[in-house]
Amino acid sequence: MMHPSLRLCSAGRARQPLIHFVGKRQWPSTPEAPHAHPAAPPQVRDHFAEFLKKFKTSRNVSSSPAAGAAKSQGSRSDSVQTFSEFWQAPERLWKHDLEEWEVDIVATGGASRY
């Protein structure tokens, strides 16, 4: 009985991969400028600059602690406060200990036992 792996190894040739990459792997030194996805709908592409400006403004406001404290001390406004980390949010919004039934749901991949 002959083993196929031994026969392949005994051929004396190095294994040739079936896939070939063109060119050398080079990573850009600077990040690419933000842009809308090429397959995005026209209305998204047209208004991407406005979205980016609002996004940068909201990141600047929520990342400074003084701005966040002043915002929370003032009267409630219609704006939504965002948090970059869960512990910056009020503790009532944190997810605490999981119940046994929640662990079962995650363990079964969401499939119901009933």
VOVO-592835 format. One record per residue: x, y, z of N, C-alpha, C, CB in turn. Coordinates in steps of 0.2 Angstrom, whole numbers, padded with zeros to 4 digits, always signed. Glycine has a CB too. Example, Ala and Ser with C-alpha at 12.3 -4.5 7.8 and 13.67 -1.06 7.14 Angstrom:
BEGIN
+0066-0028+0039+0062-0022+0039+0066-0016+0039+0057-0022+0045;+0064-0011+0035+0068-0005+0036+0064+0000+0039+0070-0003+0029;
//
This chain:
BEGIN
+0004-0006+0000+0000+0000+0000+0004+0006+0000-0005+0000+0006;+0003+0011-0005+0007+0017-0005+0003+0023-0003+0010+0018-0012;+0006+0027+0001+0003+0033+0004+0004+0039-0001+0006+0035+0011;-0001+0042-0003-0001+0047-0008+0004+0053-0005-0008+0050-0009;+0004+0055+0001+0008+0060+0003+0015+0058+0003+0006+0062+0011;+0017+0052+0004+0024+0050+0003+0026+0050-0004+0025+0043+0006;+0021+0048-0009+0023+0049-0016+0024+0056-0018+0017+0045-0020;+0020+0061-0016+0021+0067-0018+0027+0070-0015+0015+0072-0015;+0029+0069-0009+0035+0071-0006+0041+0068-0010+0036+0069+0001;+0041+0062-0012+0047+0059-0015+0048+0061-0022+0046+0051-0015;+0043+0065-0025+0044+0068-0032+0050+0072-0032+0038+0071-0034;+0052+0075-0027+0058+0080-0027+0057+0087-0029+0063+0077-0032;+0050+0088-0030+0049+0095-0032+0045+0099-0026+0044+0095-0038;+0047+0105-0026+0043+0109-0021+0036+0111-0023+0047+0116-0020;+0032+0111-0018+0025+0112-0020+0024+0119-0023+0020+0111-0014;+0020+0119-0029+0019+0126-0032+0012+0128-0030+0020+0125-0040;+0011+0134-0027+0004+0136-0025+0000+0138-0032+0005+0142-0021;-0006+0137-0031-0010+0138-0037-0012+0146-0038-0017+0134-0037;-0011+0150-0033-0012+0157-0033-0006+0161-0033-0017+0159-0027;-0006+0166-0037+0000+0170-0038-0002+0177-0037+0004+0169-0045;+0002+0181-0033+0000+0188-0032+0005+0192-0036+0002+0190-0024;+0002+0198-0039+0005+0202-0043+0009+0208-0039+0001+0205-0049;+0015+0209-0040+0018+0214-0036+0020+0213-0029+0014+0221-0037;+0024+0218-0026+0026+0217-0019+0020+0220-0015+0033+0221-0018;+0020+0217-0009+0015+0220-0004+0017+0227-0001+0013+0215+0001;+0014+0232-0002+0016+0239+0000+0010+0242+0004+0019+0243-0005;+0011+0244+0010+0005+0247+0013+0006+0255+0013+0005+0245+0021;+0001+0258+0012+0002+0266+0012+0004+0269+0019-0005+0269+0010;+0008+0274+0018+0011+0277+0024+0006+0281+0028+0017+0280+0023;+0001+0284+0024-0004+0289+0026-0011+0286+0025-0003+0296+0023;-0016+0287+0029-0022+0284+0028-0026+0288+0022-0027+0285+0034;-0030+0284+0019-0034+0287+0013-0039+0292+0016-0037+0281+0009;-0040+0297+0012-0045+0302+0013-0052+0299+0014-0044+0308+0008;-0056+0301+0018-0063+0298+0019-0067+0300+0012-0066+0301+0025;-0070+0295+0010-0075+0296+0004-0080+0291+0004-0071+0295-0002;-0086+0293+0001-0091+0289+0000-0090+0282-0003-0097+0292-0003;-0093+0277-0002-0092+0271-0005-0094+0271-0013-0096+0265-0002;-0090+0268-0017-0091+0269-0024-0098+0267-0026-0086+0265-0028;-0101+0262-0023-0107+0259-0024-0113+0262-0020-0108+0252-0023;-0111+0268-0017-0117+0271-0013-0122+0275-0017-0113+0276-0008;-0128+0275-0015-0133+0279-0019-0131+0286-0020-0140+0279-0016;-0133+0289-0026-0131+0296-0027-0132+0301-0022-0134+0298-0034;-0138+0301-0018-0139+0306-0013-0134+0305-0007-0146+0305-0010;-0131+0299-0006-0126+0298-0001-0120+0301-0003-0125+0291+0001;-0118+0300-0009-0111+0303-0012-0112+0310-0012-0110+0300-0019;-0117+0313-0014-0118+0320-0015-0118+0324-0008-0125+0322-0018;-0120+0321-0003-0120+0324+0004-0115+0321+0009-0127+0323+0007;-0110+0318+0006-0105+0315+0010-0101+0320+0014-0100+0310+0006;-0099+0325+0010-0095+0331+0014-0099+0334+0019-0093+0336+0008;-0105+0335+0019-0109+0337+0024-0109+0332+0030-0116+0339+0022;-0110+0326+0029-0110+0321+0034-0103+0321+0038-0111+0314+0031;-0098+0321+0034-0091+0321+0037-0090+0327+0041-0086+0321+0031;-0092+0333+0039-0092+0339+0043-0096+0338+0050-0094+0345+0039;-0102+0336+0050-0106+0335+0056-0103+0329+0060-0113+0333+0054;-0100+0324+0057-0097+0319+0061-0091+0322+0065-0095+0313+0057;-0086+0325+0061-0080+0328+0065-0082+0333+0070-0076+0332+0060;-0088+0337+0069-0090+0342+0074-0093+0338+0080-0095+0346+0072;-0096+0333+0079-0099+0329+0085-0093+0325+0089-0104+0324+0083;-0088+0323+0085-0083+0320+0089-0079+0325+0093-0078+0316+0084;-0078+0331+0091-0074+0336+0095-0078+0338+0101-0073+0342+0090;-0085+0338+0100-0089+0340+0106-0089+0335+0111-0096+0342+0104;-0090+0329+0109-0091+0323+0114-0084+0321+0117-0094+0317+0111;-0079+0322+0114-0072+0320+0116-0069+0324+0122-0067+0319+0111;-0071+0331+0122-0069+0335+0127-0073+0335+0133-0069+0342+0124;-0069+0333+0139-0073+0332+0145-0077+0338+0148-0068+0330+0151;-0074+0344+0147-0077+0350+0149-0084+0351+0145-0072+0356+0148;-0083+0350+0139-0089+0351+0135-0095+0346+0137-0088+0350+0127;-0093+0340+0138-0098+0335+0141-0101+0337+0147-0095+0328+0141;-0097+0339+0152-0099+0341+0159-0104+0347+0158-0093+0343+0163;-0102+0352+0154-0106+0358+0153-0113+0356+0150-0103+0364+0149;-0113+0352+0145-0119+0349+0142-0123+0346+0147-0117+0345+0136;-0120+0342+0151-0125+0338+0156-0127+0342+0161-0121+0332+0159;-0124+0348+0163-0126+0352+0169-0132+0357+0166-0120+0356+0171;-0131+0358+0160-0136+0363+0157-0143+0360+0156-0134+0366+0150;-0148+0363+0154-0155+0361+0153-0155+0355+0148-0160+0366+0151;-0159+0351+0148-0160+0346+0143-0161+0349+0136-0165+0340+0144;-0157+0347+0131-0158+0349+0124-0160+0344+0120-0152+0353+0122;-0162+0345+0113-0164+0340+0109-0158+0336+0106-0167+0343+0103;-0151+0339+0107-0146+0335+0105-0144+0329+0109-0139+0340+0105;-0141+0324+0105-0140+0317+0108-0132+0317+0110-0142+0312+0103;-0131+0315+0116-0124+0315+0118-0121+0308+0117-0123+0317+0126;-0115+0308+0114-0113+0301+0112-0107+0300+0117-0110+0301+0105;-0105+0294+0118-0099+0292+0122-0095+0287+0118-0102+0288+0128;-0088+0288+0118-0084+0284+0115-0082+0278+0118-0077+0288+0113;-0083+0277+0125-0082+0271+0129-0089+0270+0133-0076+0272+0133;-0090+0264+0135-0096+0262+0138-0096+0265+0145-0098+0255+0139;-0090+0266+0148-0090+0268+0155-0091+0276+0156-0083+0266+0158;-0091+0279+0150-0093+0286+0151-0100+0288+0151-0090+0290+0144;-0104+0283+0149-0111+0283+0149-0113+0282+0157-0115+0278+0145;-0120+0285+0158-0122+0283+0165-0123+0276+0166-0129+0287+0166;-0121+0274+0173-0121+0267+0174-0128+0263+0173-0119+0266+0182;-0133+0267+0173-0140+0264+0172-0140+0261+0165-0145+0269+0173;-0136+0263+0160-0136+0261+0153-0131+0255+0152-0134+0267+0149;-0127+0254+0157-0122+0248+0157-0126+0242+0157-0117+0248+0162;-0124+0237+0153-0127+0230+0154-0123+0226+0160-0126+0226+0147;-0127+0224+0164-0125+0221+0170-0124+0213+0169-0129+0223+0177;-0125+0210+0175-0124+0202+0174-0130+0199+0170-0125+0199+0181;-0128+0194+0166-0132+0191+0161-0136+0186+0165-0128+0187+0156;-0143+0185+0163-0147+0180+0166-0145+0174+0163-0154+0182+0165;-0147+0168+0166-0146+0161+0164-0149+0160+0157-0148+0156+0169;-0155+0163+0156-0159+0162+0149-0155+0166+0144-0166+0164+0150;-0152+0172+0145-0148+0175+0140-0142+0171+0138-0146+0182+0143;-0139+0168+0143-0133+0164+0142-0135+0158+0137-0129+0162+0148;-0140+0155+0139-0143+0150+0135-0144+0152+0127-0149+0147+0138;-0147+0158+0127-0148+0160+0120-0142+0161+0116-0153+0167+0120;-0137+0164+0119-0131+0165+0116-0127+0159+0114-0126+0170+0120;-0128+0154+0119-0124+0147+0118-0127+0143+0112-0124+0143+0124;-0134+0144+0111-0137+0140+0106-0137+0144+0099-0144+0139+0108;-0134+0150+0099-0134+0154+0093-0141+0157+0092-0132+0150+0087;-0145+0158+0096-0151+0161+0096-0157+0157+0094-0151+0166+0090;-0155+0150+0093-0161+0145+0092-0165+0144+0098-0157+0139+0089;-0171+0143+0097-0176+0142+0103-0176+0135+0105-0183+0145+0101;-0176+0133+0111-0177+0126+0113-0184+0124+0113-0174+0125+0120;-0189+0129+0113-0196+0127+0114-0199+0126+0107-0199+0132+0118;
//
